[in-house]
């Protein structure tokens, strides 16, 4: 690994230690509310994607929340909360390595915070969203006008906390206990073939894999091969001249024989 990758991984591990040690303290309370917002916003996005109508998005002081909607596909909307929060955490982690990508991630968060205020928010959510939009905007300003890197650290912490809290929240609400009004139980009511705790286990595994995916993509972006190419070119494994940046695919499948596999 190069120096950038070592620094990224080291900082991520420090963040994980801080999050685990202080997760339930008052210092992390605003971050827990932010994760709750992203949970509810993910329900809303899934509703919009499936042609539903969102009526209200609300976050409460007890770290609970509710998204009221009409229509849409419930089988996609229900799991979108826990899995959606993990997706946002993974996305923030994978975009935290570059200056422009971190700005995109921060701008996307600000847009969601402000757009959601159009859907009958309660007082707690209004204060939460305005404060987080202001803090993230200040981080963007400082990154581009005062000192760099700052936004990288902020976005990475967002991603690490949201991803870890999504796993912890999934365990507490769907695996450790069965709550009749939880998303896992609602999913069980829609599809009786899987018990609520089994649904929660599937979500937790998915959340962990998403966080690992975010770390892996961020490490790839910080590699020497991707130093002088754009984000999409790096992920497409090609430089500006159409040449491959690395040959791991060919090495991985060099000895793979489809006929032998089918015969086996």
C-alpha positions in Angstrom: 0.0 0.0 0.0 1.1 3.6 -0.6 1.1 6.3 2.0 -2.3 7.6 1.1 -3.9 4.2 1.5 -2.1 3.6 4.8 -3.3 7.0 6.1 -6.8 6.4 5.0 -7.0 2.9 6.6 -5.4 4.2 9.8 -7.8 7.1 10.0 -10.7 4.9 9.4 -9.7 2.5 12.2 -9.2 5.5 14.6 -12.8 6.6 13.7 -14.1 3.1 14.3 -12.5 3.1 17.7 -13.9 6.5 18.6 -17.4 5.6 17.4 -17.4 2.3 19.3 -16.2 3.9 22.5 -18.5 7.0 22.5 -21.4 5.6 20.4 -24.0 6.0 23.2 -22.7 9.2 24.6 -24.2 12.7 24.2 -21.4 13.6 21.9 -22.6 11.2 19.2 -26.3 12.1 19.6 -26.4 14.5 16.6 -24.8 11.8 14.4 -27.3 9.2 15.6 -30.1 11.6 14.6 -28.4 12.2 11.2 -28.4 8.4 10.6 -32.1 8.3 11.6 -32.8 11.0 9.0 -31.0 9.0 6.3 -33.0 5.9 7.3 -36.2 7.8 6.8 -35.0 9.5 3.7 -34.1 6.1 2.2 -37.7 5.0 2.8 -38.8 8.2 0.9 -36.4 7.6 -2.0 -37.6 4.0 -2.4 -41.2 5.3 -2.4 -40.4 7.8 -5.1 -38.6 5.2 -7.2 -41.6 2.9 -7.1 -44.0 5.7 -8.0 -45.4 6.3 -4.6 -46.3 9.6 -2.9 -44.4 10.7 0.2 -46.6 12.8 2.6 -44.3 13.4 5.5 -40.7 12.7 6.7 -40.1 13.2 10.4 -37.3 12.5 13.0 -38.0 12.5 16.7 -35.8 13.4 19.8 -35.8 9.7 20.9 -33.9 8.8 17.7 -37.0 7.4 16.1 -38.6 8.5 12.9 -41.5 7.9 10.5 -42.1 8.3 6.8 -45.7 8.6 5.7 -46.5 7.6 2.1 -49.2 6.4 -0.2 -48.6 3.8 -2.9 -45.3 2.4 -4.1 -43.9 -1.1 -3.6 -43.8 -1.9 0.1 -41.4 -4.9 -0.4 -38.8 -2.3 -1.6 -39.8 0.6 0.7 -39.7 -1.4 4.0 -36.1 -2.7 3.8 -34.9 0.6 2.3 -34.5 2.2 5.8 -31.8 0.0 7.4 -30.2 -1.0 4.1 -30.5 2.5 2.7 -28.6 4.0 5.6 -25.8 1.5 5.1 -25.7 2.4 1.4 -25.3 6.1 2.3 -22.5 5.2 4.8 -20.7 3.1 2.1 -21.1 5.9 -0.5 -19.6 8.5 1.8 -16.7 6.3 2.7 -15.9 5.5 -1.0 -16.2 9.1 -2.0 -14.1 10.5 0.9 -10.7 9.9 -0.7 -10.8 12.7 -3.3 -11.4 16.4 -3.0 -14.0 16.6 -5.7 -15.7 13.3 -4.8 -15.9 14.3 -1.1 -17.5 17.6 -2.2 -20.0 15.7 -4.3 -20.9 13.5 -1.3 -21.2 16.6 1.0 -23.3 18.4 -1.6 -25.6 15.4 -1.9 -26.2 15.3 1.8 -27.0 19.0 1.9 -29.5 18.6 -0.9 -31.3 15.7 0.9 -31.4 17.7 4.1 -33.0 20.7 2.5 -35.3 18.8 0.1 -36.8 16.8 3.0 -37.9 20.0 4.7 -40.7 20.2 2.0 -42.4 17.1 3.4 -44.1 18.2 6.7 -41.1 17.9 9.0 -41.5 18.2 12.7 -39.5 20.8 14.8 -36.7 18.3 15.7 -36.1 17.5 12.1 -36.1 21.1 11.0 -33.4 22.0 13.6 -31.5 18.9 12.8 -31.5 19.4 9.0 -30.6 23.1 9.1 -27.8 22.6 11.6 -26.3 19.7 9.6 -26.7 21.5 6.3 -24.8 24.5 7.8 -22.0 22.4 9.3 -21.5 20.5 6.1 -21.6 23.7 4.0 -18.9 25.3 6.3 -16.7 22.2 5.8 -17.0 22.6 2.0 -16.1 26.3 2.2 -13.1 25.6 4.4 -12.0 22.9 2.0 -12.0 25.1 -1.0 -11.2 28.5 0.5 -9.2 28.0 3.7 -7.3 24.7 4.1 -7.2 21.3 2.5 -7.8 18.4 3.4 -10.7 19.0 5.8 -13.7 17.7 3.9 -12.0 14.3 3.4 -11.9 13.8 7.1 -15.5 15.0 7.6 -17.0 12.9 4.9 -15.1 9.8 6.0 -16.4 10.2 9.6 -19.9 10.6 8.3 -19.6 7.4 6.3 -17.9 5.4 9.1 -20.4 6.5 11.7 -23.5 6.0 9.5 -22.3 2.6 8.3 -21.4 1.3 11.8 -24.6 2.8 13.4 -26.7 1.1 10.6 -25.3 -2.3 11.6 -25.7 -1.6 15.4 -29.2 -0.3 14.8 -30.2 -3.3 12.7 -28.9 -5.6 15.4 -30.7 -3.8 18.3 -34.1 -3.4 16.5 -34.4 -6.5 14.4 -32.0 -9.3 15.7 -31.7 -8.8 19.5 -35.4 -8.4 19.9 -38.6 -8.6 17.8 -40.6 -5.3 17.7 -44.1 -5.7 16.3 -43.9 -2.2 14.6 -40.3 -2.6 13.3 -39.4 -2.7 9.6 -38.3 -6.3 9.9 -41.7 -7.4 11.3 -43.5 -5.3 8.5 -41.3 -7.1 6.0 -42.3 -10.4 7.5 -46.0 -9.5 7.2 -45.5 -8.9 3.5 -43.6 -12.1 3.0 -44.3 -14.8 5.6 -41.5 -17.1 4.3 -38.8 -15.4 6.5 -39.1 -14.6 10.2 -38.3 -11.1 11.4 -35.0 -12.0 13.0 -33.9 -13.8 9.8 -34.8 -10.6 7.9 -32.7 -8.6 10.4 -29.7 -10.9 10.0 -29.9 -10.6 6.2 -30.0 -6.8 6.5 -27.0 -6.8 9.0 -24.9 -8.9 6.7 -25.7 -6.7 3.8 -24.9 -3.6 5.8 -21.4 -5.0 6.8 -20.7 -5.9 3.2 -21.6 -2.5 2.0 -19.2 -0.8 4.5 -16.4 -3.2 3.4 -17.2 -2.3 -0.3 -16.9 1.4 0.5 -13.5 0.8 2.1 -12.3 -1.3 -0.8 -13.4 1.3 -3.5 -11.8 4.1 -1.5 -8.5 2.2 -1.3 -8.7 1.6 -5.1 -9.2 5.3 -5.7 -6.1 6.1 -3.6 -3.9 3.6 -5.4 -0.9 4.7 -7.5 -2.6 3.5 -10.7 -5.6 5.9 -10.1 -3.5 8.9 -9.1 -3.7 10.7 -12.5 -7.1 9.5 -13.8 -10.7 10.4 -13.0 -13.0 8.6 -10.6 -15.0 6.9 -13.3 -12.0 6.0 -15.4 -10.4 4.4 -12.3 -13.5 2.3 -11.6 -13.7 1.4 -15.2 -10.1 0.1 -15.0 -8.9 2.3 -17.9 -6.7 5.3 -18.2 -7.2 8.1 -20.7 -5.8 6.1 -23.5 -8.0 3.1 -23.0 -5.2 1.0 -21.3 -6.0 -1.2 -18.3 -4.8 0.2 -15.0 -4.3 -3.2 -13.4 -4.5 -6.8 -14.5 -6.2 -8.5 -11.5 -9.2 -9.7 -13.6 -7.0 -11.5 -16.0 -4.9 -13.1 -13.2 -8.1 -14.1 -11.4 -9.7 -15.8 -14.4 -6.6 -16.9 -16.2 -7.0 -20.5 -15.3 -10.8 -20.5 -15.2 -12.3 -23.1 -17.6 -16.1 -22.8 -18.0 -16.5 -26.3 -19.5 -14.6 -27.9 -16.6 -16.8 -26.0 -14.1 -20.0 -27.1 -15.8 -18.8 -30.7 -15.9 -18.0 -30.6 -12.2 
